[in-house]
Amino acid sequence: MGAPYHARIYRSSSSSFPHLASIPSLCLHLLSIIIVVIIIIHPNHHVVESAPADPITLAALLDFANSTNMLSWTSNYGWIDGGDDPCILWKGIQCVAQDVIYRIDLRDNNLRGTIPDSFGNLVSLKVLLLSNNRLTGTIPSSFGNFTSLETLDLELNEIRGTIPEGIGRLFSLETIKLTNNMINGTIPDLGNLPLTDLLLSNNQLTGTLPDSLANLVSLSHFDVA
């Protein structure tokens, strides 16, 4: 008789075939890719896309940029090549919804020049921060259009002229900072505003304080010296 036949039994395991151990994780990875692709191409999948600002808003912003020498700004990111949706990329602009600008913050940004009257067309503004620049000229009377404005900060500039009467009709306005400018004339009637901060010092204001300022019961910071 020949030599006995000895059968060898091989037991597969992840240690014997290490490449098989990665199959479950590979399948999961492929499955996740498939799910993502389905979500993207599904007809009911909605993608939020940027949309251009309305022409009046866009014109107001570009007027402001040109009037304040945008090319010399410390940062003008997005204002030159950021497209026509300022809510997406433009430096200093924040929006609460598509095409609704509520905040402009260009403090300490080397703005040089005047604020154009068309800037008052940004009627959705709640916060305007332009302090510590080189702004000249006057505060446009069109600022009276900012009926939702809560904070106005133009301090540390070179603004001249008077405070527009329309400021006294911005009934949401809580903070006015105009210190360290060259503003002259008298303080308008601000007594009907919910002011907590009224800072007008280091200007060229004249006259007496309006009696209506006594109505500012929420005022916590007041300086007109």
C-alpha positions in Angstrom: 0.0 0.0 0.0 1.1 3.5 -0.7 1.8 6.1 2.0 -1.3 7.2 3.8 -2.9 10.4 2.4 -3.0 13.2 5.0 -5.4 15.9 4.2 -4.6 19.3 5.4 -7.5 21.6 6.5 -7.0 25.3 6.2 -9.0 27.6 8.3 -9.5 31.0 6.9 -9.0 33.9 9.3 -8.2 37.5 9.1 -4.7 36.7 10.2 -4.3 34.2 7.4 -5.8 36.5 4.8 -5.3 40.0 6.2 -6.7 41.7 3.1 -10.1 40.1 3.9 -10.3 42.0 7.2 -10.7 45.3 5.4 -13.7 44.2 3.3 -16.4 45.2 5.8 -14.9 48.7 6.3 -14.5 49.1 2.6 -18.2 48.2 2.0 -19.2 50.8 4.6 -17.1 53.4 2.9 -18.6 52.6 -0.5 -22.1 52.7 1.0 -21.5 56.1 2.5 -20.3 57.4 -0.9 -23.4 56.1 -2.6 -25.7 57.7 -0.1 -24.0 61.1 -0.5 -24.3 60.8 -4.3 -28.0 60.0 -4.0 -28.6 63.0 -1.8 -26.8 65.3 -4.2 -28.6 64.2 -7.3 -32.0 63.6 -5.8 -34.6 66.0 -7.4 -35.9 67.0 -4.0 -32.5 68.0 -2.6 -32.4 71.8 -2.3 -29.0 73.6 -2.4 -28.7 77.1 -1.0 -27.1 79.2 -3.7 -25.8 82.8 -3.5 -27.9 85.4 -5.2 -27.0 88.9 -6.4 -28.0 91.8 -4.2 -30.7 94.0 -5.4 -29.4 96.8 -7.7 -30.1 99.6 -5.1 -28.2 97.8 -2.3 -25.3 96.9 -4.6 -25.1 100.5 -6.0 -25.1 101.9 -2.4 -22.2 99.7 -1.4 -20.2 100.4 -4.5 -20.8 104.1 -4.1 -19.4 103.9 -0.6 -16.4 101.9 -1.7 -15.5 104.4 -4.4 -16.1 107.4 -2.2 -13.8 106.0 0.6 -10.9 105.0 -1.7 -11.4 101.2 -1.5 -8.1 100.4 -3.0 -6.3 101.9 0.0 -8.4 100.0 2.6 -6.4 97.8 5.0 -8.7 94.9 3.8 -11.1 95.1 0.9 -11.6 91.3 0.6 -14.6 90.5 -1.6 -15.4 94.1 -2.5 -13.3 93.9 -5.7 -13.7 90.3 -6.9 -16.2 88.8 -4.5 -19.1 88.8 -7.0 -22.4 90.5 -6.7 -23.6 88.9 -3.4 -22.1 90.9 -0.6 -23.6 88.6 2.0 -21.2 85.8 1.0 -17.7 87.1 0.9 -17.5 90.9 1.3 -15.3 92.2 4.1 -17.2 93.5 7.1 -20.7 92.7 5.9 -23.0 90.3 7.8 -26.5 89.3 6.8 -29.5 87.7 8.6 -31.0 86.3 5.4 -30.2 86.2 1.8 -29.7 89.8 0.6 -30.6 91.4 4.0 -27.6 93.3 5.3 -27.9 94.0 9.0 -24.3 94.8 10.0 -21.4 96.6 8.5 -18.1 96.6 10.4 -15.2 98.4 8.8 -13.6 99.8 11.9 -9.9 100.6 11.7 -9.7 99.9 8.0 -8.1 103.0 6.5 -11.3 104.4 5.0 -10.5 107.8 3.4 -13.2 110.0 2.0 -16.8 110.8 2.5 -20.0 108.8 3.1 -22.2 109.2 0.0 -25.9 110.0 0.4 -26.8 106.8 -1.4 -25.5 104.9 1.7 -28.8 105.7 3.3 -30.4 103.2 0.9 -29.2 100.3 3.1 -32.4 100.5 5.1 -32.0 97.1 6.7 -29.0 98.1 8.7 -29.0 97.5 12.4 -25.3 98.0 13.2 -23.0 100.5 11.5 -19.4 100.5 12.8 -17.0 102.8 10.9 -14.8 104.2 13.8 -11.1 104.9 13.7 -10.8 105.7 10.0 -10.2 108.9 8.0 -13.7 109.7 7.0 -14.4 113.3 6.2 -17.4 115.3 5.0 -20.7 115.2 6.8 -23.2 112.7 8.1 -25.6 112.3 5.3 -29.2 113.3 6.0 -30.2 110.0 4.4 -29.1 108.3 7.6 -32.6 109.1 8.7 -33.7 106.1 6.5 -32.0 103.7 8.9 -35.3 103.0 10.8 -33.9 99.7 12.1 -30.6 101.0 13.2 -29.5 100.1 16.8 -25.8 101.1 16.8 -24.2 104.0 15.1 -20.4 104.3 15.6 -18.5 106.9 13.7 -16.0 108.0 16.4 -12.4 108.8 15.7 -12.8 110.2 12.2 -12.7 113.7 10.7 -16.4 114.2 10.1 -17.7 117.8 10.0 -21.1 119.4 9.9 -24.1 118.9 12.1 -25.9 115.9 13.5 -28.9 115.3 11.1 -32.3 115.9 12.7 -33.4 112.6 11.2 -31.2 110.7 13.7 -33.7 111.7 16.4 -36.4 109.7 14.6 -34.5 106.4 14.5 -36.6 104.8 17.2 -34.6 101.6 17.5 -31.3 103.5 18.1 -29.6 102.5 21.4 -26.0 103.6 20.8 -24.6 106.8 19.3 -20.8 107.2 19.2 -19.5 110.3 17.5 -16.6 111.2 19.7 -13.4 112.7 18.3 -14.7 114.3 15.2 -15.2 117.9 14.1 -19.0 118.0 14.4 -20.5 121.4 15.1 -23.9 122.9 15.8 -26.3 121.8 18.4 -27.5 118.4 19.6 -30.8 117.5 18.0 -33.8 116.2 19.9 -32.9 112.6 20.8 -35.2 112.3 23.8 -37.5 109.8 22.1 -34.8 107.2 21.5 -34.1 104.1 23.7 -30.5 105.3 24.1 -28.1 103.5 26.5 -25.0 105.2 25.1 -24.6 108.8 23.9 -21.0 109.7 23.3 -20.4 113.1 21.6 -17.3 114.4 23.3 -14.3 116.1 21.6 -16.3 117.8 18.9 -17.2 121.4 18.3 -20.8 121.3 19.5 -22.4 124.5 20.8 -25.6 125.5 22.5 -27.4 124.0 25.4 -28.5 120.4 26.1 -32.0 119.7 24.9 -34.5 119.3 27.7 -35.7 116.1 26.1 -32.5 114.3 27.1 -34.0 114.0 30.5 -36.3 111.4 29.0 -33.4 109.0 28.4 -34.1 106.8 31.4 -32.0 103.9 30.0 -28.9 106.0 29.5 -25.8 104.4 31.1 -23.0 106.2 29.2 -23.2 109.9 28.5 -20.4 112.2 27.5 -20.7 115.5 25.5 -17.8 117.4 27.0 
